[in-house]
Amino acid sequence: MAPEVFATPLGLNPNLHLSTFSVRTGDRLVFFTDGLLEARDQAGRLFSVSEHLQTLRRPSLQSAIDELLDQVRAHPLPPWGRRRRPARRAHADRRRQRSR
């Protein structure tokens, strides 16, 4: 299933250099979204995956992922990164008022 024409995925540098690598039994590939890389703390510092590589080397894959998630959650959001959810009760009250 080779494409007829190579096209860079949206958001990637169009001067992308392709490379290959081998994966052996026991190797781990970790896929994550840019949300992990763009998580900022109170001082505006980005979460650094490279600082947490030792966590990903744990023998148990599940414990490695659980600990990484704990570390991301412990990386506090700056005030502008917090999202406030509307209270469900307030939302329900507004719906009731409109239906009257």
C-alpha positions in Angstrom: 0.0 0.0 0.0 2.5 2.6 -1.1 1.1 6.0 -2.0 1.7 7.2 -5.6 2.9 10.6 -4.3 4.4 11.3 -0.9 2.6 14.1 1.0 3.7 15.4 4.3 1.0 15.0 7.0 -0.6 18.2 8.1 1.5 20.0 10.7 4.8 18.4 9.8 7.8 20.0 8.2 7.6 19.5 4.4 11.4 18.8 4.4 10.8 15.6 6.3 13.6 13.1 6.0 12.4 9.5 6.1 14.3 6.8 8.0 13.8 3.2 9.0 14.6 1.3 12.2 14.2 -2.2 13.4 12.1 -3.3 16.3 13.1 -6.4 18.3 11.2 -8.5 20.7 11.1 -6.7 24.1 11.5 -3.2 22.5 8.8 -0.6 23.3 7.3 2.0 21.1 5.5 4.8 22.9 3.0 6.9 20.9 1.6 10.1 22.4 0.0 13.3 21.2 1.3 16.8 21.2 -0.9 17.4 24.3 1.8 15.6 26.4 4.6 17.7 24.9 2.7 20.9 25.3 1.7 20.4 29.0 3.1 23.4 30.9 3.6 24.0 34.6 2.9 27.1 36.6 6.2 28.7 35.4 5.3 27.9 31.8 7.9 25.1 31.4 6.9 22.3 29.1 6.6 18.7 30.3 9.8 16.9 29.2 9.3 13.3 28.1 13.1 12.9 27.9 13.3 13.6 31.7 10.9 10.7 32.3 12.5 8.0 30.1 13.6 6.0 33.2 9.9 5.6 34.1 9.2 4.1 30.7 12.0 1.6 31.2 10.2 -0.2 34.1 9.8 -3.9 33.6 6.0 -3.8 33.8 4.6 -1.8 30.9 1.4 -1.1 32.8 3.2 0.3 35.8 5.4 2.4 33.5 2.4 3.9 31.8 0.6 4.5 35.1 3.6 6.2 36.6 4.1 8.4 33.5 0.4 9.4 33.7 0.9 10.3 37.4 3.9 12.4 36.5 1.9 14.3 33.8 -1.0 14.9 36.2 1.5 16.2 38.9 2.8 18.7 36.3 0.5 21.6 37.3 -1.3 23.6 34.6 -0.7 27.3 34.4 -3.7 29.4 35.3 -4.5 30.1 31.6 -4.4 26.4 30.8 -7.2 25.4 33.2 -10.6 24.8 31.8 -13.6 25.5 33.9 -16.6 23.2 33.3 -20.0 24.6 33.8 -21.8 23.1 36.7 -24.4 20.6 35.6 -26.9 22.0 37.9 -26.6 25.5 36.5 -27.0 24.1 33.0 -30.1 22.1 34.0 -31.6 25.2 35.6 -31.1 27.2 32.4 -32.8 24.5 30.4 -35.8 24.5 32.7 -36.1 28.3 32.5 -36.1 28.3 28.7 -38.8 25.6 28.6 -41.2 27.7 30.8 
